[in-house]
Amino acid sequence: MLSGYYKDKDYKKFVILYLLMNYNTRNTDLVVRVVKDEKDLNKDENFLWIRDKDVVYIRNDYKTKDTFGQKRNIIKAKKFFNAVQDVESLLVNNSNFDRQVKEVTGGINQSTMFKIMISNDNNLKSIAKASKNRGTRMETIATSYDIT
């Protein structure tokens, strides 16, 4: 599906699905503005900041920010870098986050997607990475997301 979005130049869906799959995001993590100038960043919103050779995914507004603080990920994947050039924002900040995500994932919500990712890559190293990416304690993943 991810490759199909890229091939079809449906870059917004590509970027959303890429972030869901690789950074274990929740819906509100995907309310993002794309900027090219560091001056456009602030401490209240989420951003994809396009730099010369990479993209910085900055999360300032997410469920567990008070516990885990701001999250920054540097994304160097060429397809992602190319796709994000044609995107201004991701999800629209309204009450229909779940519907917006399901439209991109073929009917799967972010929580189920996270469970699938955990079950497919069910080892301590992968779960620790998912915990850090999502801002969720490993104990919470074990009790709330383990489907084995």
VMD Tcl script that draws the C-alpha trace (Angstrom):
set ca {
  {0.00 0.00 0.00}
  {2.84 2.38 0.92}
  {4.60 1.76 -2.39}
  {1.32 2.20 -4.24}
  {0.76 5.62 -2.73}
  {4.25 6.70 -3.76}
  {3.88 5.28 -7.27}
  {0.50 7.02 -7.67}
  {1.99 10.28 -6.34}
  {-0.54 10.31 -3.51}
  {2.15 11.81 -1.32}
  {-0.02 12.93 1.58}
  {-1.26 9.37 2.15}
  {2.27 8.06 1.65}
  {3.64 10.39 4.35}
  {0.82 9.54 6.80}
  {1.21 5.79 6.33}
  {5.01 6.04 6.53}
  {4.79 7.82 9.89}
  {2.20 5.35 11.22}
  {4.36 2.39 10.23}
  {7.79 3.71 11.16}
  {7.10 5.97 14.14}
  {4.08 4.25 15.68}
  {2.11 7.47 15.79}
  {-1.28 8.16 17.27}
  {-3.87 10.15 15.34}
  {-3.10 13.55 16.87}
  {0.62 13.05 16.16}
  {-0.39 13.37 12.51}
  {-1.87 16.84 12.83}
  {1.27 18.27 11.25}
  {2.36 21.34 9.35}
  {5.12 21.04 6.78}
  {7.64 23.89 6.90}
  {10.92 24.72 5.20}
  {12.04 27.52 7.49}
  {13.12 26.89 11.07}
  {11.57 30.25 11.99}
  {8.12 28.73 11.37}
  {8.54 26.20 14.20}
  {6.90 26.67 17.59}
  {6.52 24.65 20.81}
  {2.78 23.99 20.43}
  {2.36 22.23 17.08}
  {3.69 19.17 15.26}
  {5.91 19.70 12.23}
  {7.72 18.10 9.36}
  {10.64 20.48 8.91}
  {12.26 20.02 5.52}
  {15.99 20.67 5.62}
  {18.54 20.36 2.81}
  {18.93 16.57 2.88}
  {16.46 15.28 5.48}
  {13.21 15.93 7.30}
  {12.83 16.47 11.02}
  {9.58 15.12 12.45}
  {8.81 17.22 15.52}
  {6.01 16.31 17.91}
  {5.04 18.94 20.44}
  {1.36 18.00 20.68}
  {0.76 14.35 21.51}
  {-0.96 12.33 24.21}
  {2.00 11.69 26.54}
  {4.05 14.84 25.96}
  {3.93 15.76 29.65}
  {5.71 12.48 30.45}
  {8.06 12.10 27.49}
  {8.61 15.69 26.29}
  {9.09 16.85 22.72}
  {9.92 14.11 20.22}
  {12.26 14.70 17.27}
  {13.09 12.17 14.59}
  {15.43 12.82 11.67}
  {14.13 11.06 8.56}
  {16.63 10.53 5.75}
  {14.63 8.15 3.53}
  {14.74 9.50 -0.04}
  {11.15 8.58 -0.92}
  {9.88 10.25 2.24}
  {12.01 13.34 1.57}
  {10.70 13.54 -2.01}
  {7.08 12.97 -1.01}
  {6.97 15.52 1.78}
  {8.04 18.26 -0.66}
  {4.52 18.16 -2.15}
  {2.60 18.16 1.15}
  {1.53 21.16 3.23}
  {-0.15 19.38 6.13}
  {-1.38 15.92 7.13}
  {-4.53 15.28 9.16}
  {-7.10 18.01 9.55}
  {-7.64 18.93 13.21}
  {-11.27 17.96 13.66}
  {-13.23 15.21 15.37}
  {-12.79 12.74 12.50}
  {-9.18 11.62 13.06}
  {-10.14 7.95 13.10}
  {-11.95 8.23 9.76}
  {-9.02 10.13 8.21}
  {-6.53 7.45 9.32}
  {-8.76 4.58 8.20}
  {-9.02 6.19 4.77}
  {-5.22 5.95 4.46}
  {-4.79 2.49 6.01}
  {-7.62 0.68 4.28}
  {-9.87 0.62 7.34}
  {-7.38 -0.01 10.15}
  {-7.23 2.45 13.06}
  {-3.92 3.57 14.57}
  {-4.32 1.42 17.69}
  {-4.88 -1.77 15.68}
  {-2.01 -0.82 13.40}
  {0.25 -0.46 16.44}
  {-0.87 -3.90 17.69}
  {-0.06 -5.41 14.29}
  {3.39 -3.80 14.26}
  {4.09 -5.10 17.78}
  {2.91 -8.62 16.96}
  {4.96 -8.75 13.74}
  {8.14 -7.52 15.39}
  {7.70 -9.01 18.84}
  {11.15 -8.77 20.40}
  {12.50 -6.63 23.20}
  {14.56 -4.35 20.96}
  {11.63 -3.62 18.62}
  {9.20 -3.05 21.48}
  {11.67 -0.68 23.18}
  {11.96 1.28 19.92}
  {8.17 1.39 19.51}
  {7.86 2.54 23.12}
  {10.26 5.41 22.51}
  {8.68 6.34 19.15}
  {5.13 6.37 20.46}
  {5.78 7.77 23.90}
  {4.27 4.72 25.61}
  {5.81 2.81 28.49}
  {6.83 -0.76 27.69}
  {4.58 -1.96 30.52}
  {1.61 -0.29 28.83}
  {2.48 -1.96 25.53}
  {2.67 -5.33 27.29}
  {-0.71 -4.93 28.99}
  {-2.69 -2.97 26.40}
  {-1.27 -3.83 22.99}
  {0.05 -7.40 23.15}
  {-2.15 -9.64 21.01}
  {-0.14 -12.87 21.30}
}
mol new
graphics top color blue
foreach p $ca { graphics top sphere $p radius 0.5 }
foreach p [lrange $ca 0 end-1] q [lrange $ca 1 end] { graphics top cylinder $p $q radius 0.2 }
display resetview
